[in-house]
Amino acid sequence: SPRVKDVTSTGCTIYMQEPDHQNHSPETVSYIVAEKGRWELSGGLTFEAGSHSTDRARGKGMNFEGDPISFSASFQKNPAVLHTLNTNANVDWMTSLATSVTTGGFQIAQEYAETSTLNDAVTIATETIGWIAFETGTGINSGNQFIIGYYDDGVSNGVGQTQFIINLFGYENPPDIVVAVIGENGRDGSWARGSGTYSSTNQGVYAEEDQRSDVERGHASEPFAWAAFERNTDIILVSQQPSNSPSVAPSSVPSLSASPTGTPVFVGETGRILVSNTIDENVQVEVVFRNAYTNPVVVPFINTRNGVESVSPRVK
């Protein structure tokens, strides 16, 4: 996944990083911003967003034991969970992994894949992981179409193997789409990245591995979650769901309600940027949100594959 940092009510910083800290070709990065809390949107979509700080991490060959996250209320069916680090505390490369998704919650932790081994003395700094759980389905919000889902096609989806194809329909132009791995079938660790197919009708995805300890990037089939919105969608609230705060949500969860005058209340937005190189080449993109938020999280995804080397996007 990409990296994010410096998340504020009005913006954030998004950058790319290769696990071996090299440069990289320009890539297109989509992102979704979401206000923390549980929301019902115009168009009938329900989603919940939150964050969790942890120093728990998984590496190559380790069983995944993430911290449990409980939703404030159960979904009717398993949601699509998107996730990424929203801080930049570790000196080395790092990403996130979510798994064990149910209607009531999931597990989450940091993921360092093959950048270190079980024999290394790994020091893990605490990072804050932002997450968004979307009810799956299709619909229209603020006049813009969305397609949300998750699936495991049962085929090896590593780099150079069979790309996982997300079929899109009804878009005139490529949508803002974010994809995440929500499983741990492959023991080497992975994250979602575009395979090179990105258009108004398809998004191809690989379960990307790093190449720090070996060059091969074959990987087992993984379940992918995705959320696609028309470009620059403003996500508009209908009403707040009355519920308790998530058990691991921040101490302050915003209390918003639809405006009685009909003025739209924004609880999220999507966007897309071009990132020209990596943070190790001193390249990062300052993103200014179109709307102001109280306590947002941001999840990005690299849609394209202009550079062949392993890379992930980051937010800070």
N, C-alpha and C positions, 0 to 999 in steps of 0.2 A: 504494500500500500504506500501512497505518498506520505510525506511528513508535513505536519502542521505545527506552528508555534505562535506565540504571542496572540492568542485568541482573546479578543476584547468584544465589547458590545457592538463595535462598529467595523471590525475587520480582523484579519489574521495574516500570517505569513505561511506560504506554501513553498516547499522546495523538494527537489529530488536528491537521492543519495544512493550511490552504488555501494554494495557491501565491501568492496575493495577500495573504496574512496577514490575512484578515478573520475574522469570527465565523461560526458554523455551527450548524445545528439539531442536536439530539441524534441520535446514530446508534448502532446495535448493532454491536459489534465482537467477532468470534470470534478466538481465538488458539490456537496449538499451542506447547507447550514441549517441547524434546527435549534429552536428554543427548548431548553430542558423542561420536561413535564410531559403530560399525556394529553393529546389533542384529537379532536374530531374535526375534520376539514370539510369545506364545501366539496361536494362530490362523494361524500360518505366515507372517506379514508380516515382510519385511526392510526396514529403512530405515537410512540413514546421515545423520548430522548433523555440521555443522562450521561454521567461520566463516573469513572472509578479510578482511584489512585492505588497502585500496587507495585511491589518489587518482585512479585512472583513472575517467573519466566520459564520458558521451555526451550530446550535446544535439541539438536540431533540425537535421536535414540531415546529420548526421555518420554515417558508417558505424560500426557497432558493432564495437569491438575490445576485448573483455573479457579479463580475466586467466583463464588456463586453470586449472580445478579438476579434479583426478583423483580418482576414488573409490578407496578402499582395495582394493576388489575389484569386478569388473564385475557389473552386474545382468544378468539373463537377457534383459530387454528394456528399452527406454528408460524410465527412471523419471519420476515426477511430481516436479518440483523446485519447492519453495516457498522464498521468499527475502524478506528486508527488511533495512534498516539496523538494527543493534543498538546504535548510538552516535548522538551528536548533536553532531558537531564543526563542521559547516557552519553559518554564520550564516543562510543562505537556505534555502528549501525544497529538498528532495532526496529521491529515492527510489532504488530499485535495479532492475537489469534482468539477467536470465539468459537465455542463448540457446545454440544449438548443443548441445542436450542429446543425448547418446549413452549407450550402456550403460556407457561408461568414464569419463564426466565431462561437463563443460559449461564455458561461459564466463560470467564475471560482472563487473559494474562498477556504478558509480553512474550515475544517470540524472537529468538536470536538465531534459529535455524542452524546452519553449519558454520557460522562465523566463529564459533567456539565449539570444543568437544567436551565430552564428559570428563576428560582428564585435565581440562584447563581449570584454573582458579578464576571463575567468572564473578566479577563484582557487578551487581545489578543495582542501578539507581532507581528510585521510585519515579514512575511516570504516571501521568493521568491519561486514561484511555477514554476517548469519546465514543459513544455508540448511539445508533438510531435503530429502533425496531419498527418496521412498517408492516401493517396488515397487507397481505398479498392480494393482488387483483388489478383490474384496470378501471380507469374512469377519467373524469375531467375535474380539475381544480383551477379556479380562476381563469377558465377558458382554455386551459392547457392540459393536454393528455398526459397521463402517467401510466406506466406499466411496471408492476412490482412482482417479484417472484423469487423462488429458490428451487434448485434441482441438482441432483447428482446423476449424471448420465451413465455412470458405471464404466466409463472408458478412461484410460490413462491420459491425463490432460497436462503433462509436463511439457516444457519447451521442446519443440521439434516433434512432439507426438500429436495426438488429435486435439485440435482446438475445441473448446466448449463454445457452442454458438448460442447466443441469446437472440431469439427472433423478435424483431420489433415490427410494428405495423402502425399505420396511420400518421407517420411523421413525414413531413416534406423535406426536412433537413436532419442531420444527425442530432439526436437528443443529448442532453446532459445525463450521463449514466454513470453510476457508481456501483462497483462490484466488489464483493468480499468473500474470502474463504471462510466457511463456517464448519470445518471439520478437521480431523487429524489423521486421515487414512495413510498419508505418506509420513514415514518416520524422519525424513530429513528436514521437515518444516517447509512452509511455502506461504505465498501471498498471491493475491489476484493481480494480474496485469494483462493489458490488451495484447492480443496475439498478432495484430497487424490487420485484422478485419474490423473496420469501423465505418458505418454508413447509416443512412436513414432506416435501413431494414435489418441490419445485423450488428452485433458486437461480439467479436471473438475474444476468448479469454484463455490464458494459460495459468496453471498453478506454477508460479515462478519459483525457482530455487536459486540460492546464491551459489557462487563458484569459488568461495574462499578455500575450502578444503579439497575440492575436486571439481573437474570441469563439467561432469555430466549433470543434466537437469531433467532427466526422466522422473516422472512423478505419478503416483497412483491417482485414481479418480477422486475428486473432492467435491463436496456439495458447495455450490456457489449461490450467494444471495445477491440480488440486484434491485436497483430502483432507477427508472428512467423517466425523465421529465423533459418536456419541450424546453429549448434553450432559454435560460434566464427566467425560469418560472418563479413567481412569488407565491409561496405556500400560505394560503389564507384560512383562518380559523372560522369554524361555525360556532362551536361551543367547547368549553373545557369539560373534560370528563370528571365528574365528582368522584374522587378517590384519594386514598392516602398516598403520600410520596413513596417512590421506590425505596426499598430497604437500604440501598447503597447510594441513593441520590444525594446531591449536595444538600447542605443544611437549609438553603434557601431555594425553593422551587417557585417560579413565577406564577402569579395568579392573574390570569387574563380571561376575559370573556368577550364574546362578540359585541360589537358596538351597537347600542340600541338605535343609533341614527343610521345604521347601515354602512358606516365607515369601515373598510376592511381592516382586520387585525392580522398582522403578518407574524407567523410562527416559524418561518423558514424561507429559504430561497435556494435556487440552484445557479450554477455558473460554470464557465469553462475558460481556461487560460492556456497560454503557451509558456512552457518553462524551457529556457534555452540551454541550460546546463545544470550541473549539480552544485550542492552547497559547498563541496570541496573545491570548486572553482569560483566560490564566492557569488553564486547566483541564487537568488531567492526572489519570490514575487510577493509584493505587498498587495493583498486583496482588500478592497474597500467594499463592505456590504452595501447593498442598495437600501436596506432597512436597518433600523437599530433594534437591538435585542437586549434582554436583561442578563441572560446567562446562556450563551449559545455553545454548541459543539459543532465541529466541522469534520466531515469525512470526504477525502478525495480518492481519485482513481486515475491511473494512467491509461487512456483509451488507445493510444497508438503504440507502434513498435518501430520507431525510426532508428533506434540504436539497438544492437543485438545483445549488448551486455545486460546482465541482471541489474535492475534498478527499481527503487520503490519511491513513492512520493511521501513527503512528510509535511506535517502542519506544526507550527509553533506559534 
